[in-house]
Amino acid sequence: MGPSLPPRIAFIERNTKETKIQVSLSLDGGALDLLPDAEHFPPSTTSNSSFYAMPEQTEETHASQASPSQQIWIWTGIGFLDHLLHAIAKHAGWSLRLRCKGDLAIDEHHSAEDSMLALGSTFSQALGSRKGLARFGYAYAPLDEALARAVIDLSNRPFFVGVMPFTESKIGTLSTQMIHHCFQSFSQAAGVTLHMDVIRGENGHHVAESLAKALAVAIREACRRVEGKEEEVISTKGVL
């Protein structure tokens, strides 16, 4: 049995006038500490009327799951975005805690965009030097009549191409134009080249979820550690 590999874990806080976000991510799953108390996320004993209905991290929610291999707890205030993030974390094999307090009184744009920027930044930090990884990953994911594809390169060269037509204007409280923008924001902050497209599909919920699952499986493959190449940069340039 070889030496144990170092954990790939990162935590960030992202605070703007529009959103306050905390993200903790383990690329390899496993135990993950609760997000820490902060000025904008006070202890549960503190009353804060602007806190909306954000539950405690120990409460089971629509986007939480706990097992020996994964700890997932997500709350952005946008139910369908939570659902997509839950799918990404689950099928990528991550443990993920993410919470966002945003200006939802305006609309969902800032909360959705900034949550994905924060997640991308955390992902990049957790990857570290990007040495010894498969680097490339692709996946197809079906959901009933919908089929989506994602192809990713951990290139440290952010670029996004997304072909994802929707007939609906919204799914839940998330506008469908934001789904494209969310994936684009993730790729930008994560420093990855990402191509995503919908091959077929009629139901918007199914289409969006199949995209999230395809991305998750592609990420899982790209982040795979390659035995015997632990200190190698998988690039002809010698650097990513």
Buried (B, 14 or more C-beta within 10 A) or exposed (E): EEEEEEEBBBBBBBBEEEBBBBBBBBBBBBEBEEBEEEEBBEEBEEEEEEEEEBBEBEEEBEBBBBEEEBBBBBBBBBBBBBBBBBBBBBBBBBBBBBBBBBBBEEEBBBBBBBBBBBBBBBBBBBBEEBBBBBBBBBBBBBBEEBBBBBBBBBBBEBBBEBEBEBEEEBBEBBBBEBBBBBBBBBBBBBBBBBBBBBBEBEBBBBBBBBBBBBBBBBBBBBBBBEEEEEEEBBBEEEEB
